[in-house]
């Protein structure tokens, strides 16, 4: 018994087979492949020799697939389609740049994403991938190019660039304020619904909570009209925008809402400083690539605009 052939089949054989199966004609297949008819015929003969069975039945002016040929065609077409698709993707990838960005979910949805359209209009050939997660990503062991972090200075690496700091301010929608008694002092918040982070007393960011803010104003035991709890900062701000209560907000995340008048600072003289700031980090391996440098520069420009709008440092 002859041993079965195990060497790989040449791509030329497969291209010729797919073309002949498509046209059921050697001449038309040759035209498609820019080969001679005899060259296509040799490819098919070589392929049939390799697989050990006839793939076509020859007629004077045409051919037809055998049962084995029809079975083989389904696999060949899928394989060639997969290869062509992958090659197309790789070729297009060489002509485009991509930037992977990681940041926490609230900052992505409230600050970064609304501004991205401007960068994309200026840089249509750069693809952006946002990884919005509250779990920090290790830049040294990931494919992330840029990280936007939130934290105190002592927890940031030496190469971190400070974008801006923050204060905490009570804000509400203007039409909600029209329905409430006038708010002039922190004690006046007793008549208001207050929007709070869920389970704030276990939060590692306790200074962002109403309880911390109230305690700093000597009102540790004060109870508002009611509490309204949410998991995420963007949910809390959305509730405030819809008039459901007063929220203790971070100005950099609501800069546009303040400028547009959708939210109003309730007690302008009672801002509290936060020990936190927003930082830009780049991956050492890609930091010097032109598209990453351009994106980092754009982020710093946007941070400067935020500082100017809010008059923060």
Secondary structure as UniProt FT lines:
FT   HELIX           11..23
FT   HELIX           26..33
FT   HELIX           37..51
FT   STRAND          56..58
FT   STRAND          63..65
FT   HELIX           67..94
FT   STRAND          97..103
FT   HELIX           105..107
FT   HELIX           108..112
FT   HELIX           113..122
FT   TURN            124..125
FT   STRAND          126..132
FT   HELIX           139..141
FT   STRAND          146..151
FT   HELIX           153..155
FT   TURN            158..159
FT   STRAND          161..172
FT   HELIX           174..179
FT   HELIX           186..191
FT   STRAND          193..197
FT   TURN            198..199
FT   HELIX           200..202
FT   HELIX           206..208
FT   HELIX           210..216
FT   TURN            217..218
FT   TURN            220..221
FT   STRAND          226..230
FT   HELIX           233..241
FT   TURN            242..243
FT   STRAND          246..250
FT   HELIX           251..253
FT   HELIX           255..260
FT   STRAND          264..265
FT   HELIX           268..270
FT   STRAND          272..282
FT   TURN            284..288
FT   HELIX           290..310
//
